[in-house]
């Protein structure tokens, strides 16, 4: 008989709080709403200066990489804290793709391989920015893309759509029919897409005889990508949590200071109830996100369930918090000058990233819990042939 797993540790450690303080201080200095709004109006929404400080100065790029490979040897709990703060600031930096997905994919390959170890060290040190060439909407457990093939000797041909942060990358991790390849960005053609969230640009990556370095065989590559998608989805919940926390805090501050009929609008009972419900939702989202991060950090056997629960819940909370933020700010919340729309767009985009809550993650929760799939109402007649 197996013993029950230890309870999830939902509290933040002293080290995690120190990391949070460092990241929040950096983002307060570099990612003020006005500067983000100005940057997303350009063709280069990424902030390379902030990314370099975050990746190298704070060491966030190598949090998930073991110390023997040049990283920090931390866990998913610390990475979750970083993503929470990045969500709070809607920072235009590629941490989810470059710091989480890439590290997980490479660690899922053979770290003793010289090519894998060398790339891991470069990623952890911030020397190279590497992102996976997989669609941002790809969900854990979903069929992996098969659009790239090896025409011989590591020469790759094909395309992958909706790749996040490809425009900022030095190297792309490409999943082909013969395995995983590291492909220099100079070898591919990028077609920028128009994303809803301008702080996380998307592109179609086209390879036409691109030369790559093979890092893993097909079976290992697919297992590594699948594991990375699971970790990415679990840690994305922390970004959604940070986003919801900012929206709640800013909305409460606004309704306290905004007066109508000679009293703060926050004193109206209807608004009190809406914000109280949102506070409860955010508190529950924090528990779900922390449970997912802790399950991933400890390698818990029920980590896939914790991740599915976190995504199924946090995704909707982030969207609702952003919608309430826009609505309760009134007219100013609808303007381009106010940052509320950045949070709504990030929340909406995140709700589609790494699997949707309704179509994918709730289905996984039902599957893991061995719940029956929804069927027709007992009074519904059986389907017959079309007349």
KAFEN-V128031 format. One record per backbone hydrogen bond with DSSP energy under -0.5 kcal/mol. NH is the residue of the N-H (numbers start at 1). CO is the residue of the C=O. Records with the same first field share a line. If there is no record, write none. Layout:
NH=CO + CO
//
This chain:
10=8
17=13
18=14
19=15
20=16
21=17
22=18
23=19
24=20
25=21
26=22
27=23
28=24
29=25
30=26
31=27
35=32
36=32
37=33
38=34
39=35
40=36
41=37
42=39
47=92
48=46
51=47
52=48
53=49
54=50
55=51
56=52
57=52
58=53
60=54
61=55
62=59
63=60
65=62
69=66
70=67
71=66
72=62
73=62 + 65
74=63
79=75
80=76
81=77
82=78
83=79
84=80
85=81
86=82
87=83
88=84
89=85
90=86 + 87
91=86
93=91
95=93
98=94
99=94 + 95
100=95
101=96
102=97
104=100
105=101
106=102
107=103
108=104
109=105 + 106
111=109
113=110
117=113
118=114
119=115
120=116
121=117
122=118
123=119
124=120
125=121
126=122 + 123
127=122
128=122
130=128
131=171
133=173
134=132
136=162
138=135
140=354
142=139
149=157
151=149 + 155
155=152
156=154 + 210
157=149
158=207
159=147
160=205
163=203
164=134 + 162
165=201
166=163
168=165
169=166
170=129
171=129
172=183
173=131
174=172 + 181
176=174 + 179
177=148
179=176
180=216
181=174
182=213
183=172 + 181
185=170
187=184
188=185
189=206
191=204
192=190
193=202
195=193
198=196
200=197
203=163
204=191
205=160 + 203
206=189 + 204
207=158
208=206
209=156
210=156
212=154
213=182
214=212
215=180
216=180
221=217
222=218
223=219
224=220
225=221
226=222
227=223
228=224
229=225
230=226
231=227
232=228
233=229
234=230
235=231
236=232
237=233
238=235
239=235
240=236
241=237
242=238
243=239
244=240
245=241
246=242
247=243
248=244
249=245
250=246
251=247
252=248
253=249
254=250
255=251
256=252
257=253
258=254
259=257
260=263
263=260
265=258
266=255
267=264
268=265
272=268
273=269
274=270
275=271
276=272
277=273
278=274
279=275
280=276
281=277
282=278
283=279
284=280
285=281
286=282
287=283
288=284
289=285
290=286
291=287
292=288
293=289
294=290
295=291
296=292
297=293
298=294
299=295
300=295
303=300
306=302
307=303
308=304
309=305
310=306
311=307
312=308
313=309
314=310
315=311
317=313
318=314
319=315
320=316
321=317
322=318
323=319
324=320
325=321
326=322
327=323
328=324
329=325
330=327
332=329
333=330
334=330 + 331
335=332
341=338
342=339
343=339
344=340
345=341
346=342
347=343
348=344
349=345
350=346
351=347
352=348 + 349
353=349
354=136
355=137 + 352
357=351
360=356
361=356
362=357
364=360
365=361
366=362
367=363
368=364
369=365
370=367
371=366
380=377
//
